[in-house]
Amino acid sequence: MTNWTKRVYRDNKKRLENTEQQWVDDGGKALQVSIDPASGAQIFIDQAQSQIHEGVAYETTAQATGGSGIKATLTFTTSDTKNWMHLLVHARSNVEAHFTLGEGPTIGAATGTNKVVYNRNRNSTNTSGIFGTRTVTVGNVTEGATVTSFGTPIEIGHFGGGRTGGESRGQDEWILKQNTTYALEVESEAASADIEIYMSWYEIEPTN
């Protein structure tokens, strides 16, 4: 049974608190925080996790199987709104493969297929502000477009069979330019390839 007690804070308001959930004074304001019952420490979540809870985090994938030179490709254009796109990319292949993230690529006209991206908070009705390159449809990316040039390759990677190219968000997150087109592609270098590219991101307004 949870034991609740009342406490008067500096704003002269009474609030209920218990050992797992307390209110903390902050310059005259009271902010609710969660407390770990085992250690008594305050519980925190990171920025990316918080954006999932806020309903502004999204994801999509592309897969391909085949011989040497098979490609998994995603292309999109960032929005021209106040929200910036914070991107993290994850690539996988069962054979030797290479990965490219290009800014301002050249993409074949009317190539690929638009696909809807998913909000990672399935209770949220928010939609992403990015749009695909096949047709300008908000909340979409394009899978399988023909990329003839990667423009400025801002990230290039190579990995061996059965390996995954993963990133740590704090070190490898990209904040992309507004109203700019990007291409992400994994290309196999051997037969019997099974490749995948996964992109996750959140869209928020910068604080300064």
LOKE-578802 format. One line per field, with one value per residue (C-alpha): x negated, y, z; residue number from 1; residue in three letters. Coordinates in nm, 4 decimals. Last residue first. Example, Ala and Ser with C-alpha at 12.3 -4.5 7.8 and 13.67 -1.06 7.14 Angstrom:
east <- -1.3670; -1.2300
north <- -0.1060; -0.4500
up <- 0.7140; 0.7800
nr <- 2; 1
rest <- ser; ala
This chain:
east <- -1.8156; -1.5758; -1.5613; -1.2119; -1.1687; -1.1552; -1.2641; -1.4495; -1.4884; -1.6342; -1.6768; -1.8668; -1.8553; -2.0553; -2.0259; -2.2880; -2.3214; -2.6152; -2.8740; -2.9379; -2.5974; -2.4816; -2.3279; -2.1730; -2.0539; -1.9638; -1.8897; -1.6973; -1.7043; -1.4229; -1.5887; -1.9365; -1.9790; -2.0780; -2.2797; -2.3158; -2.6427; -2.7867; -2.4885; -2.2793; -2.5276; -2.5422; -2.5136; -2.6532; -2.5588; -2.7836; -2.6917; -2.9324; -3.1643; -3.1115; -3.1877; -3.0768; -3.0318; -2.8766; -2.8356; -2.8428; -2.7805; -2.5755; -2.4997; -2.4834; -2.2748; -2.0336; -1.7526; -1.4623; -1.4002; -1.2006; -1.0632; -0.9816; -0.6405; -0.4811; -0.4070; -0.3537; -0.5621; -0.5785; -0.8692; -1.1046; -0.9243; -0.8222; -0.9379; -0.7032; -0.6320; -0.2800; -0.1278; 0.1727; 0.0022; 0.1040; -0.1384; -0.4304; -0.7016; -0.5194; -0.5530; -0.6596; -0.4307; -0.5871; -0.6528; -0.7787; -1.0976; -1.1684; -0.9616; -1.2664; -1.6028; -1.7634; -2.0605; -2.1703; -2.1678; -2.3107; -2.4245; -2.4372; -2.6311; -2.6686; -2.8907; -2.8489; -3.0305; -2.7714; -2.4901; -2.4075; -2.2760; -2.2500; -2.1327; -2.0840; -2.0095; -1.8501; -1.7521; -1.5190; -1.4727; -1.1290; -1.0600; -0.9199; -1.0871; -1.0548; -1.3274; -1.3312; -1.3404; -1.5272; -1.5615; -1.7632; -1.8376; -2.0673; -2.1731; -2.5243; -2.6246; -2.3248; -1.9803; -1.7827; -1.6574; -1.5215; -1.4074; -1.3109; -1.1079; -1.1008; -0.9446; -0.9735; -0.7472; -0.4889; -0.5989; -0.6763; -0.8985; -1.0633; -1.1439; -1.3165; -1.5398; -1.6273; -1.7270; -1.5134; -1.5772; -1.4778; -1.5749; -1.7681; -1.6131; -1.8137; -1.5509; -1.2384; -1.3653; -1.2060; -0.9909; -0.9726; -0.6914; -0.7995; -0.6961; -0.7833; -0.9331; -1.2785; -1.2628; -1.0886; -1.0644; -0.7492; -0.7734; -0.6903; -0.8340; -0.8509; -0.5121; -0.3792; -0.0506; -0.0643; 0.0260; -0.0162; -0.1909; -0.4168; -0.7039; -0.5623; -0.3277; -0.3492; -0.0773; -0.1552; -0.0750; -0.1547; -0.1316; 0.0000
north <- 2.8680; 2.5938; 2.4193; 2.3075; 1.9327; 1.6470; 1.2986; 1.0351; 0.6684; 0.5242; 0.1564; 0.0149; -0.3526; -0.6051; -0.9731; -1.0600; -1.3910; -1.2617; -1.0091; -0.6324; -0.5249; -0.1635; 0.0255; 0.3624; 0.6759; 0.9755; 1.3291; 1.6300; 1.9662; 2.1889; 2.2277; 2.0906; 1.7689; 1.7251; 1.4025; 1.1676; 0.9777; 1.0616; 1.0937; 0.8571; 0.5718; 0.4129; 0.0726; -0.0826; -0.4434; -0.7315; -1.0600; -1.0071; -0.7116; -0.3389; -0.0234; 0.3305; 0.6694; 0.9768; 1.3336; 1.2247; 1.5649; 1.5130; 1.1405; 1.1018; 0.8747; 0.7685; 0.5553; 0.5447; 0.2201; 0.3527; 0.7071; 0.8706; 0.9882; 1.2081; 1.4900; 1.3787; 1.5493; 1.2620; 1.0321; 1.2280; 1.1530; 1.4032; 1.5124; 1.6757; 1.3566; 1.2897; 1.3356; 1.1187; 0.9731; 0.6485; 0.4462; 0.6435; 0.5444; 0.7325; 0.5267; 0.6422; 0.6120; 0.4791; 0.6405; 0.4120; 0.4467; 0.6367; 0.9198; 1.1257; 0.9729; 1.1208; 1.3561; 1.3932; 1.7107; 1.5493; 1.1887; 0.9157; 0.6196; 0.2580; -0.0232; -0.3987; -0.7282; -0.9975; -1.0581; -0.6866; -0.4353; -0.0550; 0.1743; 0.5485; 0.8172; 1.1464; 1.4627; 1.6581; 2.0250; 2.1770; 2.5409; 2.4337; 2.3825; 2.0066; 1.7598; 1.5910; 1.2135; 0.9184; 0.5599; 0.2931; -0.0758; -0.1794; -0.4967; -0.4636; -0.8249; -1.0532; -1.0443; -0.9344; -0.5876; -0.4153; -0.0609; 0.0716; 0.3453; 0.5323; 0.8277; 1.0341; 1.3363; 1.1681; 1.3342; 0.9933; 0.9106; 1.2511; 1.1708; 0.8485; 1.0411; 1.3038; 1.0551; 0.9421; 1.0355; 0.8819; 1.0675; 0.8546; 0.7012; 0.3850; 0.1091; 0.3246; 0.5048; 0.8502; 1.0133; 1.3914; 1.6490; 2.0106; 2.2802; 2.6375; 2.8905; 2.8759; 2.5010; 2.3192; 1.9433; 1.7337; 1.3665; 1.0279; 0.6999; 0.7731; 0.9438; 1.2909; 1.4767; 1.8488; 2.1561; 2.4954; 2.7924; 2.8479; 2.7546; 2.4080; 2.2675; 1.8884; 1.6273; 1.2603; 0.9497; 0.5960; 0.3436; 0.0000
up <- -2.9086; -2.7979; -3.1327; -3.2386; -3.2450; -3.4960; -3.3919; -3.5848; -3.6664; -3.9847; -4.0647; -4.3616; -4.4462; -4.6454; -4.7343; -4.9948; -5.1725; -5.3775; -5.2631; -5.2417; -5.1138; -5.1296; -4.8344; -4.9166; -4.7434; -4.9601; -4.8426; -4.9766; -4.7987; -4.6708; -4.3287; -4.2801; -4.0827; -3.7201; -3.7366; -3.4414; -3.4215; -3.0799; -2.8465; -3.0568; -3.0414; -3.3840; -3.5449; -3.8610; -3.8199; -3.9121; -4.0745; -4.3596; -4.3292; -4.2870; -4.4804; -4.3950; -4.5570; -4.3939; -4.5248; -4.8882; -5.0546; -5.3702; -5.3522; -5.7290; -5.9535; -5.6769; -5.8207; -5.5743; -5.3857; -5.0905; -5.0742; -4.7404; -4.6260; -4.3589; -4.6027; -4.9616; -5.2298; -5.4754; -5.5576; -5.3304; -5.0057; -4.7401; -4.3957; -4.1418; -3.9497; -3.8296; -3.4838; -3.3915; -3.0845; -2.9118; -3.1249; -2.9875; -3.2353; -3.5116; -3.8264; -4.1729; -4.4756; -4.7950; -5.1315; -5.4051; -5.6065; -5.9255; -6.0744; -6.1711; -6.0907; -5.7820; -5.7631; -5.4014; -5.1880; -4.8744; -4.9035; -4.6409; -4.7789; -4.6642; -4.7827; -4.7934; -4.7329; -4.6652; -4.4106; -4.4114; -4.1571; -4.1377; -3.8530; -3.9042; -3.6427; -3.7420; -3.5511; -3.7832; -3.6926; -3.6305; -3.7267; -4.0632; -4.3999; -4.3801; -4.4655; -4.8054; -4.8413; -4.9892; -4.8627; -5.0443; -5.0017; -5.2852; -5.4679; -5.6114; -5.5552; -5.5708; -5.4210; -5.1153; -5.0199; -4.7100; -4.6309; -4.2882; -4.1184; -3.7892; -3.6068; -3.2883; -3.2205; -2.9955; -2.6703; -2.5157; -2.8124; -2.7715; -2.4068; -2.5073; -2.7480; -2.4867; -2.2172; -1.9240; -1.5601; -1.2260; -0.9065; -0.6600; -0.3468; -0.4096; -0.4061; -0.4381; -0.7515; -0.7322; -0.9986; -1.0288; -1.0123; -1.0420; -0.7944; -0.8826; -0.6393; -0.7899; -0.8325; -0.5483; -0.5981; -0.5916; -0.5111; -0.6586; -0.5334; -0.1593; -0.1613; -0.2359; -0.2174; -0.2769; -0.0732; -0.2342; -0.0751; -0.3813; -0.1517; -0.1010; 0.1639; 0.1992; 0.2199; 0.2704; 0.0702; 0.1852; -0.0973; 0.0000
nr <- 208; 207; 206; 205; 204; 203; 202; 201; 200; 199; 198; 197; 196; 195; 194; 193; 192; 191; 190; 189; 188; 187; 186; 185; 184; 183; 182; 181; 180; 179; 178; 177; 176; 175; 174; 173; 172; 171; 170; 169; 168; 167; 166; 165; 164; 163; 162; 161; 160; 159; 158; 157; 156; 155; 154; 153; 152; 151; 150; 149; 148; 147; 146; 145; 144; 143; 142; 141; 140; 139; 138; 137; 136; 135; 134; 133; 132; 131; 130; 129; 128; 127; 126; 125; 124; 123; 122; 121; 120; 119; 118; 117; 116; 115; 114; 113; 112; 111; 110; 109; 108; 107; 106; 105; 104; 103; 102; 101; 100; 99; 98; 97; 96; 95; 94; 93; 92; 91; 90; 89; 88; 87; 86; 85; 84; 83; 82; 81; 80; 79; 78; 77; 76; 75; 74; 73; 72; 71; 70; 69; 68; 67; 66; 65; 64; 63; 62; 61; 60; 59; 58; 57; 56; 55; 54; 53; 52; 51; 50; 49; 48; 47; 46; 45; 44; 43; 42; 41; 40; 39; 38; 37; 36; 35; 34; 33; 32; 31; 30; 29; 28; 27; 26; 25; 24; 23; 22; 21; 20; 19; 18; 17; 16; 15; 14; 13; 12; 11; 10; 9; 8; 7; 6; 5; 4; 3; 2; 1
rest <- asn; thr; pro; glu; ile; glu; tyr; trp; ser; met; tyr; ile; glu; ile; asp; ala; ser; ala; ala; glu; ser; glu; val; glu; leu; ala; tyr; thr; thr; asn; gln; lys; leu; ile; trp; glu; asp; gln; gly; arg; ser; glu; gly; gly; thr; arg; gly; gly; gly; phe; his; gly; ile; glu; ile; pro; thr; gly; phe; ser; thr; val; thr; ala; gly; glu; thr; val; asn; gly; val; thr; val; thr; arg; thr; gly; phe; ile; gly; ser; thr; asn; thr; ser; asn; arg; asn; arg; asn; tyr; val; val; lys; asn; thr; gly; thr; ala; ala; gly; ile; thr; pro; gly; glu; gly; leu; thr; phe; his; ala; glu; val; asn; ser; arg; ala; his; val; leu; leu; his; met; trp; asn; lys; thr; asp; ser; thr; thr; phe; thr; leu; thr; ala; lys; ile; gly; ser; gly; gly; thr; ala; gln; ala; thr; thr; glu; tyr; ala; val; gly; glu; his; ile; gln; ser; gln; ala; gln; asp; ile; phe; ile; gln; ala; gly; ser; ala; pro; asp; ile; ser; val; gln; leu; ala; lys; gly; gly; asp; asp; val; trp; gln; gln; glu; thr; asn; glu; leu; arg; lys; lys; asn; asp; arg; tyr; val; arg; lys; thr; trp; asn; thr; met
